[in-house]
Amino acid sequence: MRIKELFREVEALLEQAGLSDPRRIGVWIFCDVLQCKPAYLISHEDDRLKRDHVAEISAMAARCAAHEPVQYVTGYTEFRGLHLQVSSQVLIPRPETEQLVEVALEAVRRGLPFRVLDIGTGSGCIALAMKQAIPDASVTACDISRSALRIAEANSTQNGLEIQCIAADLLVTDFIRLVGCGYDLVIANPPYIPDHERSGLPRMVRDYEPETALFCGGDPLKFYRAISKHIADGLLGHRGVLALETHAGYAESIGTLLEQHRGLQVQVKQDFAGLPRFVLAKFPRKLSTAQE
């Protein structure tokens, strides 16, 4: 079978399954199996495929047609130029999380030493993006899931970016004992989808991505309250910046929660869709100077 013939079959299968961008997914699958760039598929569309390649592409397409994310099917995704392993043990990084990194980078006052804590690291995407952007930074990535931490460590090695990975539960009282305190940047994308919104999610999210990385139960502020408490206990240094990704419906409430900390200046920022998605908090320079 020729490349163009199988590609038409795959694209038709994915379109019938109701996927939003069947051509992009088809290209992703073909390029992964053939280890090629997208342009190769066009310039070699009349090439005949090996039998094992046909079987592998067909099997992967069937998984995608069942609404399994193509990132899990191929085992990787891209995040700010980083090639990252992913599996059903970790959340697939979203464009909003790339924007969270941008928001954080714009806010931090860089200097040496510079210490970063990524809470709930998952694949390690945020921690590795921060290390890539600020090579001299000391970056710590924590997660409650040891499976996720193994993936983050593998991504650290694969991308040649050194981060420290720590198993820690944000909700326990000795969290700071495990991760340390006085960070210059604390950044997090905690679970923020309330359970009552579960049924409204796309199948590929609801049925395949890890529940513990998505859902916050009945309290949409649960993880943000924990972060707030740890800030009160010294998690964030006096010159520190806190950058959070949030549910658009609760960003203002999270901002109000953080404003309870004396001297902490809070901003709510919009994502590319114009939704309130990020909460940024930092101590003013005048306050930090006085306290230091």
C-alpha positions as CSV (number, residue, x, y, z in Angstrom):
1,M,0.0,0.0,0.0
2,R,1.2,3.5,-0.9
3,I,1.6,6.3,1.7
4,K,-1.2,8.4,0.2
5,E,-3.6,5.5,0.1
6,L,-3.2,4.5,3.7
7,F,-3.2,8.2,4.8
8,R,-6.6,8.7,3.1
9,E,-7.9,5.6,5.0
10,V,-6.6,6.8,8.3
11,E,-7.9,10.3,7.8
12,A,-11.3,9.0,6.9
13,L,-11.4,6.7,10.0
14,L,-10.4,9.6,12.3
15,E,-13.0,11.9,10.7
16,Q,-15.7,9.3,11.2
17,A,-14.8,9.0,14.8
18,G,-15.5,12.7,15.2
19,L,-12.0,13.9,16.0
20,S,-11.5,17.6,15.5
21,D,-8.3,17.6,13.4
22,P,-8.0,14.2,11.7
23,R,-5.3,15.3,9.2
24,R,-3.0,16.6,12.0
25,I,-3.4,13.4,14.0
26,G,-2.8,11.3,10.8
27,V,0.4,13.2,10.1
28,W,1.6,12.8,13.7
29,I,1.1,9.0,13.5
30,F,2.8,8.6,10.1
31,C,5.7,10.7,11.1
32,D,6.2,8.8,14.3
33,V,6.1,5.4,12.6
34,L,8.2,6.4,9.6
35,Q,10.5,8.6,11.6
36,C,10.2,11.5,9.1
37,K,9.1,15.1,8.8
38,P,5.7,16.0,7.5
39,A,7.1,17.2,4.2
40,Y,8.4,13.7,3.5
41,L,4.8,12.4,3.4
42,I,4.0,14.7,0.5
43,S,7.3,14.3,-1.5
44,H,7.1,10.5,-1.0
45,E,3.3,10.0,-1.2
46,D,3.6,7.3,-3.9
47,D,6.2,5.3,-1.9
48,R,5.1,1.8,-0.9
49,L,4.9,1.1,2.8
50,K,6.4,-2.0,4.5
51,R,3.8,-4.4,5.8
52,D,4.8,-3.9,9.4
53,H,4.5,-0.1,9.0
54,V,1.0,-0.5,7.6
55,A,0.1,-2.6,10.6
56,E,1.6,-0.3,13.1
57,I,0.0,2.8,11.6
58,S,-3.4,1.1,11.4
59,A,-3.2,0.0,15.0
60,M,-2.3,3.5,16.2
61,A,-5.1,5.1,14.1
62,A,-7.6,2.7,15.7
63,R,-6.5,3.7,19.2
64,C,-6.9,7.4,18.2
65,A,-10.3,6.6,16.7
66,A,-11.3,5.3,20.1
67,H,-10.5,8.8,21.4
68,E,-7.2,7.9,23.0
69,P,-5.0,11.0,22.8
70,V,-2.4,10.8,20.0
71,Q,0.2,11.9,22.5
72,Y,-0.4,8.8,24.5
73,V,-0.5,6.6,21.4
74,T,2.9,7.9,20.2
75,G,4.3,8.4,23.7
76,Y,5.5,11.9,23.3
77,T,4.5,15.6,23.0
78,E,6.2,18.9,22.4
79,F,6.3,21.7,25.0
80,R,8.1,25.0,24.3
81,G,10.5,23.2,22.0
82,L,11.1,20.3,24.4
83,H,10.5,16.7,23.3
84,L,8.7,15.1,26.2
85,Q,7.7,11.5,27.0
86,V,4.1,11.2,28.2
87,S,1.8,8.4,29.2
88,S,-1.5,8.0,30.9
89,Q,0.3,8.5,34.2
90,V,0.7,12.3,33.4
91,L,-1.4,15.1,32.1
92,I,-0.8,16.1,28.5
93,P,0.7,19.7,28.6
94,R,-1.7,22.3,27.2
95,P,-1.0,25.6,25.4
96,E,-2.3,27.4,28.5
97,T,0.5,25.9,30.5
98,E,3.0,27.2,28.0
99,Q,1.5,30.6,28.6
100,L,1.8,30.1,32.4
101,V,5.6,29.7,31.9
102,E,5.6,32.9,29.9
103,V,3.7,34.7,32.6
104,A,6.1,33.5,35.2
105,L,9.2,34.4,33.2
106,E,7.9,37.9,32.7
107,A,7.3,38.4,36.4
108,V,10.5,37.0,38.0
109,R,13.5,39.1,39.1
110,R,16.3,36.9,37.9
111,G,19.5,36.8,39.9
112,L,21.9,34.3,41.5
113,P,21.1,32.1,43.3
114,F,17.6,31.6,41.8
115,R,15.5,28.8,43.1
116,V,12.3,27.4,41.4
117,L,9.7,25.0,42.8
118,D,7.2,23.4,40.4
119,I,4.4,21.8,42.3
120,G,2.6,18.8,40.7
121,T,5.2,18.5,38.0
122,G,3.7,15.6,36.0
123,S,5.8,15.1,32.9
124,G,8.2,17.8,34.2
125,C,7.1,20.2,31.4
126,I,7.1,23.4,33.6
127,A,10.2,22.6,35.5
128,L,12.2,21.7,32.4
129,A,10.9,24.8,30.6
130,M,12.0,27.0,33.5
131,K,15.4,25.3,33.6
132,Q,15.8,25.8,29.8
133,A,14.9,29.5,30.1
134,I,17.0,30.1,33.2
135,P,20.0,27.7,32.9
136,D,21.6,28.9,36.2
137,A,18.4,28.3,38.2
138,S,18.1,25.5,40.8
139,V,14.8,23.8,39.9
140,T,12.9,21.4,42.1
141,A,10.0,19.5,40.8
142,C,7.6,17.7,43.1
143,D,4.6,15.4,42.6
144,I,2.6,13.0,44.7
145,S,2.9,10.4,41.9
146,R,6.1,8.4,41.8
147,S,5.1,7.2,38.3
148,A,4.9,10.8,37.2
149,L,8.3,11.6,38.8
150,R,9.9,8.7,36.8
151,I,8.6,10.3,33.6
152,A,9.9,13.7,34.7
153,E,13.3,12.3,35.4
154,A,13.4,10.6,32.0
155,N,12.5,13.8,30.3
156,S,15.2,15.6,32.3
157,T,17.8,13.2,31.1
158,Q,16.5,13.1,27.5
159,N,16.5,16.9,27.2
160,G,19.8,17.4,29.1
161,L,18.3,19.7,31.7
162,E,19.1,18.9,35.3
163,I,16.2,19.2,37.8
164,Q,15.7,17.7,41.3
165,C,12.6,15.5,41.5
166,I,10.9,15.0,45.0
167,A,7.9,12.9,46.0
168,A,5.7,15.2,48.1
169,D,2.0,15.7,48.7
170,L,1.0,19.3,48.7
171,L,-1.9,18.6,51.1
172,V,0.1,17.3,54.0
173,T,1.4,19.5,56.8
174,D,5.1,18.5,56.3
175,F,5.2,19.5,52.7
176,I,7.7,22.3,53.3
177,R,9.9,19.9,55.2
178,L,10.1,17.7,52.1
179,V,10.6,20.4,49.5
180,G,12.3,23.3,51.4
181,C,11.3,26.9,51.7
182,G,12.3,30.4,50.6
183,Y,11.9,29.9,46.8
184,D,12.2,32.7,44.3
185,L,9.5,31.3,42.1
186,V,6.8,28.9,43.0
187,I,4.8,27.7,40.0
188,A,1.9,25.3,39.8
189,N,-0.8,23.9,37.6
190,P,-2.8,21.9,40.3
191,P,-5.9,19.9,39.6
192,Y,-8.7,22.4,39.3
193,I,-11.7,20.8,37.5
194,P,-14.6,20.2,39.9
195,D,-16.1,16.7,39.9
196,H,-19.5,18.1,38.6
197,E,-17.8,19.1,35.3
198,R,-16.5,15.6,34.6
199,S,-19.4,14.6,32.3
200,G,-18.8,17.7,30.1
201,L,-15.2,17.0,29.3
202,P,-14.2,15.5,25.9
203,R,-13.8,11.7,26.0
204,M,-10.1,11.8,25.3
205,V,-9.6,13.8,28.5
206,R,-12.2,12.2,30.7
207,D,-11.5,8.6,29.8
208,Y,-7.7,8.6,29.4
209,E,-5.9,11.4,31.3
210,P,-5.1,10.8,35.0
211,E,-8.0,11.7,37.3
212,T,-5.7,12.9,40.1
213,A,-4.1,15.5,37.8
214,L,-7.5,16.8,36.6
215,F,-10.1,16.8,39.3
216,C,-10.2,18.6,42.6
217,G,-13.3,17.0,44.1
218,G,-16.0,19.3,45.4
219,D,-13.7,22.1,46.5
220,P,-12.2,24.0,43.5
221,L,-9.9,25.9,45.9
222,K,-8.6,23.0,47.8
223,F,-5.1,22.9,46.3
224,Y,-4.8,26.7,46.2
225,R,-5.7,26.9,49.9
226,A,-2.8,24.5,50.6
227,I,-0.4,26.6,48.5
228,S,-1.6,29.7,50.4
229,K,-0.9,28.0,53.7
230,H,2.5,26.9,52.8
231,I,3.3,30.5,51.6
232,A,2.4,31.7,55.0
233,D,4.8,29.2,56.4
234,G,7.7,30.4,54.3
235,L,7.5,28.5,51.0
236,L,7.9,31.7,49.0
237,G,10.9,33.9,49.7
238,H,10.6,37.6,50.4
239,R,11.5,38.4,46.8
240,G,9.5,35.5,45.6
241,V,6.9,35.2,42.8
242,L,4.0,32.8,42.7
243,A,2.5,31.8,39.3
244,L,-0.6,29.6,39.2
245,E,-2.8,28.2,36.4
246,T,-6.4,28.1,37.4
247,H,-10.0,27.3,36.4
248,A,-11.4,30.4,34.7
249,G,-14.4,30.3,37.0
250,Y,-12.3,30.6,40.2
251,A,-9.4,32.8,39.3
252,E,-10.8,35.8,41.1
253,S,-11.5,33.8,44.2
254,I,-8.0,32.5,44.2
255,G,-6.7,36.0,43.9
256,T,-8.8,37.1,46.8
257,L,-7.5,34.1,48.8
258,L,-3.9,35.2,48.2
259,E,-4.5,38.8,49.0
260,Q,-4.9,37.8,52.6
261,H,-1.1,37.6,52.8
262,R,0.3,40.9,54.0
263,G,2.2,42.7,51.3
264,L,1.5,40.2,48.5
265,Q,0.5,41.9,45.3
266,V,-1.9,39.8,43.2
267,Q,-2.9,40.0,39.5
268,V,-5.3,37.9,37.5
269,K,-4.2,37.4,33.9
270,Q,-6.1,36.2,30.9
271,D,-5.2,33.4,28.6
272,F,-5.2,33.6,24.8
273,A,-8.9,33.0,24.7
274,G,-9.5,36.0,27.0
275,L,-10.4,33.9,30.0
276,P,-9.0,34.6,33.5
277,R,-6.6,31.7,33.7
278,F,-3.5,32.8,35.7
279,V,-3.0,34.2,39.1
280,L,0.3,36.0,39.7
281,A,1.4,37.1,43.2
282,K,4.6,38.7,44.3
283,F,6.1,40.8,47.1
284,P,6.9,44.3,46.0
285,R,10.6,45.2,45.7
286,K,10.3,47.8,48.5
287,L,8.9,45.2,51.0
288,S,11.5,42.7,50.0
289,T,14.3,45.1,50.6
290,A,13.0,46.1,54.0
291,Q,12.6,42.5,55.1
292,E,16.0,41.4,53.8
